[in-house]
Amino acid sequence: MSPRFRLIIRIEQWPLKTPFRITGHTWQSFEAVVAGLEADGHCGFGEAAGVYYRGETSSYLKHQLESVRGEIESTDLTSEAIQELLPPGGARNALDCALWDWKAKVAKRTVWQLANLPEPRPLITTFTCGAGSPASMAATARGYEGAKERGLSSLS
């Protein structure tokens, strides 16, 4: 028999070390919705900050999760069921991550092991240097000194 979950939803404020500016917006912090699934003495968590230009505020994501609380707490919750319950976006991501985290804690394994994936390894990525004065943007970029060299060396 599958567990019956208790859904936990909270909004957290995550402060930034420095303000982040881009496309006419400035953030001093980010709000994140944290979804928790509790059952059988274990609690799994997942979070999402949402995408501002898609209208995904933390309040909206919380509302989406609340709107399916009954189904979450009264049915067999699977990743497939989550795909049906919620549209693509932050709320669905947070809930699915919470389910994976719960399963990993119950199994005393990592999520990548449960998913039969290879151990994670560093990948080349990009970062966004927020908009600002040329001097402040240069200082931010200098803070990532060596990133290009480390990334390029892994390509050879």
PyMOL commands that place a pseudoatom at each C-alpha (Angstrom):
pseudoatom trace, name=CA, resn=MET, resi=1, chain=A, elem=C, hetatm=0, pos=[0.000, 0.000, 0.000]
pseudoatom trace, name=CA, resn=SER, resi=2, chain=A, elem=C, hetatm=0, pos=[1.276, 3.448, -0.910]
pseudoatom trace, name=CA, resn=PRO, resi=3, chain=A, elem=C, hetatm=0, pos=[1.735, 6.034, 1.810]
pseudoatom trace, name=CA, resn=ARG, resi=4, chain=A, elem=C, hetatm=0, pos=[-0.731, 8.821, 2.364]
pseudoatom trace, name=CA, resn=PHE, resi=5, chain=A, elem=C, hetatm=0, pos=[1.185, 12.049, 2.373]
pseudoatom trace, name=CA, resn=ARG, resi=6, chain=A, elem=C, hetatm=0, pos=[0.646, 15.202, 4.351]
pseudoatom trace, name=CA, resn=LEU, resi=7, chain=A, elem=C, hetatm=0, pos=[1.441, 18.203, 2.169]
pseudoatom trace, name=CA, resn=ILE, resi=8, chain=A, elem=C, hetatm=0, pos=[3.488, 21.013, 3.697]
pseudoatom trace, name=CA, resn=ILE, resi=9, chain=A, elem=C, hetatm=0, pos=[3.727, 24.322, 1.851]
pseudoatom trace, name=CA, resn=ARG, resi=10, chain=A, elem=C, hetatm=0, pos=[5.669, 27.368, 2.939]
pseudoatom trace, name=CA, resn=ILE, resi=11, chain=A, elem=C, hetatm=0, pos=[7.122, 30.472, 1.366]
pseudoatom trace, name=CA, resn=GLU, resi=12, chain=A, elem=C, hetatm=0, pos=[10.709, 31.307, 2.251]
pseudoatom trace, name=CA, resn=GLN, resi=13, chain=A, elem=C, hetatm=0, pos=[12.695, 34.469, 1.655]
pseudoatom trace, name=CA, resn=TRP, resi=14, chain=A, elem=C, hetatm=0, pos=[16.224, 33.756, 0.402]
pseudoatom trace, name=CA, resn=PRO, resi=15, chain=A, elem=C, hetatm=0, pos=[18.488, 36.810, 0.727]
pseudoatom trace, name=CA, resn=LEU, resi=16, chain=A, elem=C, hetatm=0, pos=[21.157, 37.538, -1.880]
pseudoatom trace, name=CA, resn=LYS, resi=17, chain=A, elem=C, hetatm=0, pos=[24.687, 38.619, -1.006]
pseudoatom trace, name=CA, resn=THR, resi=18, chain=A, elem=C, hetatm=0, pos=[24.364, 41.499, -3.466]
pseudoatom trace, name=CA, resn=PRO, resi=19, chain=A, elem=C, hetatm=0, pos=[21.380, 42.839, -5.423]
pseudoatom trace, name=CA, resn=PHE, resi=20, chain=A, elem=C, hetatm=0, pos=[20.754, 41.124, -8.752]
pseudoatom trace, name=CA, resn=ARG, resi=21, chain=A, elem=C, hetatm=0, pos=[19.694, 43.383, -11.635]
pseudoatom trace, name=CA, resn=ILE, resi=22, chain=A, elem=C, hetatm=0, pos=[18.526, 42.336, -15.085]
pseudoatom trace, name=CA, resn=THR, resi=23, chain=A, elem=C, hetatm=0, pos=[15.946, 43.475, -17.666]
pseudoatom trace, name=CA, resn=GLY, resi=24, chain=A, elem=C, hetatm=0, pos=[14.571, 46.305, -15.588]
pseudoatom trace, name=CA, resn=HIS, resi=25, chain=A, elem=C, hetatm=0, pos=[14.253, 44.282, -12.384]
pseudoatom trace, name=CA, resn=THR, resi=26, chain=A, elem=C, hetatm=0, pos=[16.296, 44.314, -9.204]
pseudoatom trace, name=CA, resn=TRP, resi=27, chain=A, elem=C, hetatm=0, pos=[16.136, 41.611, -6.556]
pseudoatom trace, name=CA, resn=GLN, resi=28, chain=A, elem=C, hetatm=0, pos=[17.496, 41.896, -3.018]
pseudoatom trace, name=CA, resn=SER, resi=29, chain=A, elem=C, hetatm=0, pos=[16.242, 38.389, -2.278]
pseudoatom trace, name=CA, resn=PHE, resi=30, chain=A, elem=C, hetatm=0, pos=[14.239, 35.619, -3.869]
pseudoatom trace, name=CA, resn=GLU, resi=31, chain=A, elem=C, hetatm=0, pos=[11.047, 34.132, -2.571]
pseudoatom trace, name=CA, resn=ALA, resi=32, chain=A, elem=C, hetatm=0, pos=[10.788, 30.386, -2.929]
pseudoatom trace, name=CA, resn=VAL, resi=33, chain=A, elem=C, hetatm=0, pos=[7.912, 28.023, -2.413]
pseudoatom trace, name=CA, resn=VAL, resi=34, chain=A, elem=C, hetatm=0, pos=[8.963, 24.934, -0.493]
pseudoatom trace, name=CA, resn=ALA, resi=35, chain=A, elem=C, hetatm=0, pos=[6.794, 21.842, -0.871]
pseudoatom trace, name=CA, resn=GLY, resi=36, chain=A, elem=C, hetatm=0, pos=[7.104, 19.055, 1.655]
pseudoatom trace, name=CA, resn=LEU, resi=37, chain=A, elem=C, hetatm=0, pos=[5.669, 15.547, 1.608]
pseudoatom trace, name=CA, resn=GLU, resi=38, chain=A, elem=C, hetatm=0, pos=[5.498, 13.799, 4.974]
pseudoatom trace, name=CA, resn=ALA, resi=39, chain=A, elem=C, hetatm=0, pos=[4.648, 10.134, 5.505]
pseudoatom trace, name=CA, resn=ASP, resi=40, chain=A, elem=C, hetatm=0, pos=[5.947, 7.143, 7.446]
pseudoatom trace, name=CA, resn=GLY, resi=41, chain=A, elem=C, hetatm=0, pos=[8.325, 9.223, 9.561]
pseudoatom trace, name=CA, resn=HIS, resi=42, chain=A, elem=C, hetatm=0, pos=[10.095, 10.816, 6.608]
pseudoatom trace, name=CA, resn=CYS, resi=43, chain=A, elem=C, hetatm=0, pos=[9.742, 14.207, 4.953]
pseudoatom trace, name=CA, resn=GLY, resi=44, chain=A, elem=C, hetatm=0, pos=[10.932, 15.092, 1.464]
pseudoatom trace, name=CA, resn=PHE, resi=45, chain=A, elem=C, hetatm=0, pos=[11.310, 18.670, 0.269]
pseudoatom trace, name=CA, resn=GLY, resi=46, chain=A, elem=C, hetatm=0, pos=[11.463, 20.448, -3.066]
pseudoatom trace, name=CA, resn=GLU, resi=47, chain=A, elem=C, hetatm=0, pos=[11.447, 24.111, -3.913]
pseudoatom trace, name=CA, resn=ALA, resi=48, chain=A, elem=C, hetatm=0, pos=[10.821, 26.549, -6.740]
pseudoatom trace, name=CA, resn=ALA, resi=49, chain=A, elem=C, hetatm=0, pos=[11.374, 30.250, -7.127]
pseudoatom trace, name=CA, resn=GLY, resi=50, chain=A, elem=C, hetatm=0, pos=[9.175, 30.526, -10.198]
pseudoatom trace, name=CA, resn=VAL, resi=51, chain=A, elem=C, hetatm=0, pos=[9.861, 32.482, -13.362]
pseudoatom trace, name=CA, resn=TYR, resi=52, chain=A, elem=C, hetatm=0, pos=[8.923, 36.142, -13.008]
pseudoatom trace, name=CA, resn=TYR, resi=53, chain=A, elem=C, hetatm=0, pos=[8.177, 36.718, -16.699]
pseudoatom trace, name=CA, resn=ARG, resi=54, chain=A, elem=C, hetatm=0, pos=[5.757, 33.763, -16.681]
pseudoatom trace, name=CA, resn=GLY, resi=55, chain=A, elem=C, hetatm=0, pos=[3.887, 35.226, -13.703]
pseudoatom trace, name=CA, resn=GLU, resi=56, chain=A, elem=C, hetatm=0, pos=[5.079, 32.486, -11.359]
pseudoatom trace, name=CA, resn=THR, resi=57, chain=A, elem=C, hetatm=0, pos=[5.127, 34.302, -8.054]
pseudoatom trace, name=CA, resn=SER, resi=58, chain=A, elem=C, hetatm=0, pos=[5.562, 32.357, -4.854]
pseudoatom trace, name=CA, resn=SER, resi=59, chain=A, elem=C, hetatm=0, pos=[1.922, 33.111, -3.975]
pseudoatom trace, name=CA, resn=TYR, resi=60, chain=A, elem=C, hetatm=0, pos=[0.767, 31.728, -7.321]
pseudoatom trace, name=CA, resn=LEU, resi=61, chain=A, elem=C, hetatm=0, pos=[2.847, 28.563, -6.908]
pseudoatom trace, name=CA, resn=LYS, resi=62, chain=A, elem=C, hetatm=0, pos=[1.497, 28.095, -3.387]
pseudoatom trace, name=CA, resn=HIS, resi=63, chain=A, elem=C, hetatm=0, pos=[-2.056, 28.543, -4.697]
pseudoatom trace, name=CA, resn=GLN, resi=64, chain=A, elem=C, hetatm=0, pos=[-1.452, 25.893, -7.376]
pseudoatom trace, name=CA, resn=LEU, resi=65, chain=A, elem=C, hetatm=0, pos=[-0.236, 23.424, -4.754]
pseudoatom trace, name=CA, resn=GLU, resi=66, chain=A, elem=C, hetatm=0, pos=[-3.131, 24.221, -2.400]
pseudoatom trace, name=CA, resn=SER, resi=67, chain=A, elem=C, hetatm=0, pos=[-5.605, 23.640, -5.237]
pseudoatom trace, name=CA, resn=VAL, resi=68, chain=A, elem=C, hetatm=0, pos=[-4.523, 19.984, -5.497]
pseudoatom trace, name=CA, resn=ARG, resi=69, chain=A, elem=C, hetatm=0, pos=[-3.949, 19.320, -1.781]
pseudoatom trace, name=CA, resn=GLY, resi=70, chain=A, elem=C, hetatm=0, pos=[-6.954, 16.972, -1.609]
pseudoatom trace, name=CA, resn=GLU, resi=71, chain=A, elem=C, hetatm=0, pos=[-5.696, 14.796, -4.442]
pseudoatom trace, name=CA, resn=ILE, resi=72, chain=A, elem=C, hetatm=0, pos=[-2.136, 14.776, -3.058]
pseudoatom trace, name=CA, resn=GLU, resi=73, chain=A, elem=C, hetatm=0, pos=[-3.247, 13.738, 0.414]
pseudoatom trace, name=CA, resn=SER, resi=74, chain=A, elem=C, hetatm=0, pos=[-5.888, 11.181, -0.605]
pseudoatom trace, name=CA, resn=THR, resi=75, chain=A, elem=C, hetatm=0, pos=[-4.421, 9.316, -3.583]
pseudoatom trace, name=CA, resn=ASP, resi=76, chain=A, elem=C, hetatm=0, pos=[-1.391, 7.226, -4.453]
pseudoatom trace, name=CA, resn=LEU, resi=77, chain=A, elem=C, hetatm=0, pos=[1.068, 9.965, -5.337]
pseudoatom trace, name=CA, resn=THR, resi=78, chain=A, elem=C, hetatm=0, pos=[3.489, 9.128, -8.127]
pseudoatom trace, name=CA, resn=SER, resi=79, chain=A, elem=C, hetatm=0, pos=[5.570, 11.252, -10.465]
pseudoatom trace, name=CA, resn=GLU, resi=80, chain=A, elem=C, hetatm=0, pos=[3.123, 10.316, -13.211]
pseudoatom trace, name=CA, resn=ALA, resi=81, chain=A, elem=C, hetatm=0, pos=[0.199, 11.510, -11.092]
pseudoatom trace, name=CA, resn=ILE, resi=82, chain=A, elem=C, hetatm=0, pos=[1.998, 14.813, -10.447]
pseudoatom trace, name=CA, resn=GLN, resi=83, chain=A, elem=C, hetatm=0, pos=[2.278, 15.307, -14.232]
pseudoatom trace, name=CA, resn=GLU, resi=84, chain=A, elem=C, hetatm=0, pos=[-1.511, 15.050, -14.417]
pseudoatom trace, name=CA, resn=LEU, resi=85, chain=A, elem=C, hetatm=0, pos=[-2.248, 17.166, -11.335]
pseudoatom trace, name=CA, resn=LEU, resi=86, chain=A, elem=C, hetatm=0, pos=[-0.235, 20.257, -12.214]
pseudoatom trace, name=CA, resn=PRO, resi=87, chain=A, elem=C, hetatm=0, pos=[0.805, 22.057, -15.401]
pseudoatom trace, name=CA, resn=PRO, resi=88, chain=A, elem=C, hetatm=0, pos=[4.501, 22.442, -16.255]
pseudoatom trace, name=CA, resn=GLY, resi=89, chain=A, elem=C, hetatm=0, pos=[6.136, 24.991, -13.984]
pseudoatom trace, name=CA, resn=GLY, resi=90, chain=A, elem=C, hetatm=0, pos=[7.491, 25.687, -10.560]
pseudoatom trace, name=CA, resn=ALA, resi=91, chain=A, elem=C, hetatm=0, pos=[4.726, 24.122, -8.467]
pseudoatom trace, name=CA, resn=ARG, resi=92, chain=A, elem=C, hetatm=0, pos=[4.940, 20.814, -10.305]
pseudoatom trace, name=CA, resn=ASN, resi=93, chain=A, elem=C, hetatm=0, pos=[8.738, 20.863, -10.053]
pseudoatom trace, name=CA, resn=ALA, resi=94, chain=A, elem=C, hetatm=0, pos=[8.706, 21.536, -6.299]
pseudoatom trace, name=CA, resn=LEU, resi=95, chain=A, elem=C, hetatm=0, pos=[6.205, 18.731, -5.672]
pseudoatom trace, name=CA, resn=ASP, resi=96, chain=A, elem=C, hetatm=0, pos=[8.025, 16.216, -7.869]
pseudoatom trace, name=CA, resn=CYS, resi=97, chain=A, elem=C, hetatm=0, pos=[11.358, 17.052, -6.195]
pseudoatom trace, name=CA, resn=ALA, resi=98, chain=A, elem=C, hetatm=0, pos=[9.726, 16.571, -2.787]
pseudoatom trace, name=CA, resn=LEU, resi=99, chain=A, elem=C, hetatm=0, pos=[8.502, 13.133, -3.837]
pseudoatom trace, name=CA, resn=TRP, resi=100, chain=A, elem=C, hetatm=0, pos=[11.970, 12.129, -5.114]
pseudoatom trace, name=CA, resn=ASP, resi=101, chain=A, elem=C, hetatm=0, pos=[13.562, 13.432, -1.907]
pseudoatom trace, name=CA, resn=TRP, resi=102, chain=A, elem=C, hetatm=0, pos=[11.061, 11.476, 0.216]
pseudoatom trace, name=CA, resn=LYS, resi=103, chain=A, elem=C, hetatm=0, pos=[11.707, 8.265, -1.730]
pseudoatom trace, name=CA, resn=ALA, resi=104, chain=A, elem=C, hetatm=0, pos=[15.483, 8.735, -1.391]
pseudoatom trace, name=CA, resn=LYS, resi=105, chain=A, elem=C, hetatm=0, pos=[15.229, 9.227, 2.364]
pseudoatom trace, name=CA, resn=VAL, resi=106, chain=A, elem=C, hetatm=0, pos=[13.044, 6.128, 2.763]
pseudoatom trace, name=CA, resn=ALA, resi=107, chain=A, elem=C, hetatm=0, pos=[15.440, 4.036, 0.649]
pseudoatom trace, name=CA, resn=LYS, resi=108, chain=A, elem=C, hetatm=0, pos=[18.541, 5.590, 2.281]
pseudoatom trace, name=CA, resn=ARG, resi=109, chain=A, elem=C, hetatm=0, pos=[19.934, 6.237, -1.186]
pseudoatom trace, name=CA, resn=THR, resi=110, chain=A, elem=C, hetatm=0, pos=[20.570, 9.261, -3.368]
pseudoatom trace, name=CA, resn=VAL, resi=111, chain=A, elem=C, hetatm=0, pos=[18.057, 10.430, -5.938]
pseudoatom trace, name=CA, resn=TRP, resi=112, chain=A, elem=C, hetatm=0, pos=[20.463, 9.689, -8.774]
pseudoatom trace, name=CA, resn=GLN, resi=113, chain=A, elem=C, hetatm=0, pos=[20.831, 6.126, -7.513]
pseudoatom trace, name=CA, resn=LEU, resi=114, chain=A, elem=C, hetatm=0, pos=[17.042, 5.695, -7.328]
pseudoatom trace, name=CA, resn=ALA, resi=115, chain=A, elem=C, hetatm=0, pos=[16.726, 6.971, -10.890]
pseudoatom trace, name=CA, resn=ASN, resi=116, chain=A, elem=C, hetatm=0, pos=[19.443, 4.542, -12.053]
pseudoatom trace, name=CA, resn=LEU, resi=117, chain=A, elem=C, hetatm=0, pos=[21.592, 7.406, -13.292]
pseudoatom trace, name=CA, resn=PRO, resi=118, chain=A, elem=C, hetatm=0, pos=[25.372, 7.735, -13.165]
pseudoatom trace, name=CA, resn=GLU, resi=119, chain=A, elem=C, hetatm=0, pos=[26.902, 9.725, -10.327]
pseudoatom trace, name=CA, resn=PRO, resi=120, chain=A, elem=C, hetatm=0, pos=[26.605, 13.462, -11.054]
pseudoatom trace, name=CA, resn=ARG, resi=121, chain=A, elem=C, hetatm=0, pos=[29.731, 15.172, -12.361]
pseudoatom trace, name=CA, resn=PRO, resi=122, chain=A, elem=C, hetatm=0, pos=[30.625, 18.810, -12.914]
pseudoatom trace, name=CA, resn=LEU, resi=123, chain=A, elem=C, hetatm=0, pos=[29.357, 20.232, -16.193]
pseudoatom trace, name=CA, resn=ILE, resi=124, chain=A, elem=C, hetatm=0, pos=[30.157, 23.351, -18.132]
pseudoatom trace, name=CA, resn=THR, resi=125, chain=A, elem=C, hetatm=0, pos=[27.527, 25.960, -17.450]
pseudoatom trace, name=CA, resn=THR, resi=126, chain=A, elem=C, hetatm=0, pos=[26.927, 29.660, -17.822]
pseudoatom trace, name=CA, resn=PHE, resi=127, chain=A, elem=C, hetatm=0, pos=[26.188, 32.338, -15.304]
pseudoatom trace, name=CA, resn=THR, resi=128, chain=A, elem=C, hetatm=0, pos=[24.465, 35.662, -15.574]
pseudoatom trace, name=CA, resn=CYS, resi=129, chain=A, elem=C, hetatm=0, pos=[26.352, 38.730, -14.560]
pseudoatom trace, name=CA, resn=GLY, resi=130, chain=A, elem=C, hetatm=0, pos=[23.622, 41.112, -13.455]
pseudoatom trace, name=CA, resn=ALA, resi=131, chain=A, elem=C, hetatm=0, pos=[23.335, 44.518, -15.081]
pseudoatom trace, name=CA, resn=GLY, resi=132, chain=A, elem=C, hetatm=0, pos=[25.147, 47.393, -13.429]
pseudoatom trace, name=CA, resn=SER, resi=133, chain=A, elem=C, hetatm=0, pos=[27.872, 49.894, -14.015]
pseudoatom trace, name=CA, resn=PRO, resi=134, chain=A, elem=C, hetatm=0, pos=[30.801, 48.685, -16.114]
pseudoatom trace, name=CA, resn=ALA, resi=135, chain=A, elem=C, hetatm=0, pos=[33.005, 48.707, -12.996]
pseudoatom trace, name=CA, resn=SER, resi=136, chain=A, elem=C, hetatm=0, pos=[30.557, 46.633, -10.914]
pseudoatom trace, name=CA, resn=MET, resi=137, chain=A, elem=C, hetatm=0, pos=[29.978, 44.160, -13.753]
pseudoatom trace, name=CA, resn=ALA, resi=138, chain=A, elem=C, hetatm=0, pos=[33.743, 43.776, -14.217]
pseudoatom trace, name=CA, resn=ALA, resi=139, chain=A, elem=C, hetatm=0, pos=[34.159, 43.151, -10.489]
pseudoatom trace, name=CA, resn=THR, resi=140, chain=A, elem=C, hetatm=0, pos=[31.445, 40.488, -10.608]
pseudoatom trace, name=CA, resn=ALA, resi=141, chain=A, elem=C, hetatm=0, pos=[33.090, 38.819, -13.602]
pseudoatom trace, name=CA, resn=ARG, resi=142, chain=A, elem=C, hetatm=0, pos=[36.458, 38.860, -11.811]
pseudoatom trace, name=CA, resn=GLY, resi=143, chain=A, elem=C, hetatm=0, pos=[34.776, 36.943, -9.002]
pseudoatom trace, name=CA, resn=TYR, resi=144, chain=A, elem=C, hetatm=0, pos=[34.408, 34.065, -11.454]
pseudoatom trace, name=CA, resn=GLU, resi=145, chain=A, elem=C, hetatm=0, pos=[38.075, 34.156, -12.411]
pseudoatom trace, name=CA, resn=GLY, resi=146, chain=A, elem=C, hetatm=0, pos=[39.226, 30.790, -13.680]
pseudoatom trace, name=CA, resn=ALA, resi=147, chain=A, elem=C, hetatm=0, pos=[35.746, 29.590, -14.617]
pseudoatom trace, name=CA, resn=LYS, resi=148, chain=A, elem=C, hetatm=0, pos=[36.469, 29.682, -18.344]
pseudoatom trace, name=CA, resn=GLU, resi=149, chain=A, elem=C, hetatm=0, pos=[39.779, 27.893, -17.950]
pseudoatom trace, name=CA, resn=ARG, resi=150, chain=A, elem=C, hetatm=0, pos=[38.226, 25.156, -15.819]
pseudoatom trace, name=CA, resn=GLY, resi=151, chain=A, elem=C, hetatm=0, pos=[35.373, 24.768, -18.293]
pseudoatom trace, name=CA, resn=LEU, resi=152, chain=A, elem=C, hetatm=0, pos=[37.577, 24.686, -21.378]
pseudoatom trace, name=CA, resn=SER, resi=153, chain=A, elem=C, hetatm=0, pos=[39.992, 22.204, -19.872]
pseudoatom trace, name=CA, resn=SER, resi=154, chain=A, elem=C, hetatm=0, pos=[37.152, 19.736, -19.406]
pseudoatom trace, name=CA, resn=LEU, resi=155, chain=A, elem=C, hetatm=0, pos=[36.357, 19.954, -23.125]
pseudoatom trace, name=CA, resn=SER, resi=156, chain=A, elem=C, hetatm=0, pos=[39.728, 18.583, -24.218]
for i in range(1, 156): cmd.bond("trace and resi %d" % i, "trace and resi %d" % (i + 1))
show_as sticks, trace
zoom trace
